[in-house]
């Protein structure tokens, strides 16, 4: 949860500055701010599409796949310019969609009645990643540039790839 919320909020926090850069859309901050709705709207649309996908494929694989796609889109946003860069970074919201509920449910699944509330409490505390990773991203942006600072959320998504594959292996082992 720490890595996911941190990555999601880090990207959401830099979107206006990223999109308004001359190398991306070169627009005003007000116009760029209106485009941020596409990022969060993508998360909403993705939640419905993701529910359908999760009903047909293992949760761990879906989580890992969506995190890999988010890494790819953030990587494209790092190296592309113009509308392609804008589309890449805004599209990440679509793939953030299933992460929180999947991480939460897959973490507490199979825990006993005593451990489930403790695990849920720890997961809720992990939301602090939404405070920490945006700060690190901002610091990186100040020192290496906004595009390269996307490496911070990329690292958060990389952890989610690992976690998704881990829970997939755990679920597959328990099914046997």
Secondary structure, DSSP 8 states (H G I E B T S, - for coil): -HHHHHHHHHHHHHHHHHHHSTTTT---HHHHHHHHHHHHHHHHHHHHHHHHHHTTS-HHHHHHHHHHHHHHHHHHHHH--HHHHHHHHHHHHHHHTTHHHHHHHHHHTT--HHHHHHHHHHHHHGGGHHHHHHHHHHHHHHHH-TTGGGHHHHHHHHHHHHHHHHHHHHHHHHH-
